[in-house]
Amino acid sequence: MTYTPPTAPRRTSDERRAEILAAPGFGNHFTDYMAHQRWTVGEGWSSGEVLPYGPLNIEPASAVLHYAQEIFEGLKAFRHADGSVWTFRPDMNALRFQRSAERLALPPLSTEDFIASLEAVVQADEPWVPGGGEKSLYLRPFMFANENFLGVRASHTVDFYTIASPAGDYFPRGVQPLTVWISPDYARAGRGGTGFAKCGGNYASSLEGKNSAVGQGADEVMFLDSETHTFIDELSGMNVFVLHSDGRLVTPQLTGSILPGVTRDSILELAPDHGLTPVEERIDIHRLAEDIASGEVLEMFAAGTAAVINPIGKLASEQGEWTIGDGGSGETTMALRRILTDLQYGRIADDRGWMHRLV
Ligand SMILES: *Cc1c(COP(=O)(O)O)cnc(C)c1O
């Protein structure tokens, strides 16, 4: 599939872009262009076009505004020292996008078309890919029902866009140990629900849990399973890992209510190279609290594309507080973070063929 390149000029001046790239924050600024494909029932996917980034013309009756038939992805484009631009395991995101689409009754988009959209945007917006440091260009493919119809059924018209946003640190304080509040009442997703799909609705239902965590002075919320409220699912947008003193690196097994993170999968695969034993199993929150208190748990961290790997310094709940290790950034946590970012920025060899060149 080939994209028609943009014809419209850039909307952002070179000076303004340089100013934004100096301190991009996260998700605040958007590039000059976006990629678009439309699907219609009977006809399938249109060819791709690169359009100027700008408002969409959506009618008030558009299905997505009422029934939230929407999915998205999140990846980053990294500039390497030689100026080339790469992304990390985009085939994994494409596959997850297909699984999310199926769950939300949206049409599947081929891996080829998914990756073509990333290439189209990053090629058009190449000057927006920051260089140096730990900055990147965050890529946000998303698909939504866009039929003007208020009945409840899968939409006959669907739009797929990819937009881009220069990114610095995800958390405003940079890489600092997080305090995580264990939600006493909310769950993120239930069995048979949409927990494994990357859909906007999951985030809508996580917001109040996150709000109450912030109200408790925490940075993030941890959701437990909806049935027994005993086992860890994940944070609002990141998977969770626990490092034990015997070298086991444990993350909750995928039960359907947990988002299968690409970062999570990559950490599990890299762990043995670094003397760690990756384990996927259910994590009982009471047992975890005991293991933290006894010193058996050495480190905890959160993992996702946006924040990469971020240490968790403390858990808190209505029952008390548990400081992990000395509450600081764990050594293994920061080493894993460095390995992953070194790989993504091309500073170490890509033995597994995980990197995909975009420009
Ligand atoms: C995207 C996401 C993650 C992290 O997935 P990555 O592929 O590693 O970015 C974790 N949890 C939720 C709920 C997410 O939406």
The ligand as an SDF file (V2000), in Angstrom:
LIG
                    3D

 15 15  0  0  0  0  0  0  0  0999 V2000
   -0.5610    0.5870   26.0550 C   0  0  0  0  0  0  0  0  0  0  0  0
   -0.8000    0.0600   27.4170 C   0  0  0  0  0  0  0  0  0  0  0  0
    0.2130   -0.5720   28.1620 C   0  0  0  0  0  0  0  0  0  0  0  0
    1.6450   -0.6760   27.7060 C   0  0  0  0  0  0  0  0  0  0  0  0
    1.7860   -1.3380   26.4830 O   0  0  0  0  0  0  0  0  0  0  0  0
    3.0920   -1.1150   25.6100 P   0  0  0  0  0  0  0  0  0  0  0  0
    2.8340   -1.8970   24.3820 O   0  0  0  0  0  0  0  0  0  0  0  0
    4.2330   -1.5990   26.3940 O   0  0  0  0  0  0  0  0  0  0  0  0
    3.1730    0.3580   25.3680 O   0  0  0  0  0  0  0  0  0  0  0  0
   -0.1180   -1.1040   29.3980 C   0  0  0  0  0  0  0  0  0  0  0  0
   -1.3610   -1.0050   29.8920 N   0  0  0  0  0  0  0  0  0  0  0  0
   -2.3470   -0.3960   29.2140 C   0  0  0  0  0  0  0  0  0  0  0  0
   -3.7040   -0.3050   29.8140 C   0  0  0  0  0  0  0  0  0  0  0  0
   -2.1040    0.1570   27.9590 C   0  0  0  0  0  0  0  0  0  0  0  0
   -3.0850    0.7580   27.2930 O   0  0  0  0  0  0  0  0  0  0  0  0
  1  2  1  0
  2  3  1  0
  2 14  2  0
  3  4  1  0
  3 10  2  0
  4  5  1  0
  5  6  1  0
  6  7  2  0
  6  8  1  0
  6  9  1  0
 10 11  1  0
 11 12  2  0
 12 13  1  0
 12 14  1  0
 14 15  1  0
M  END
$$$$
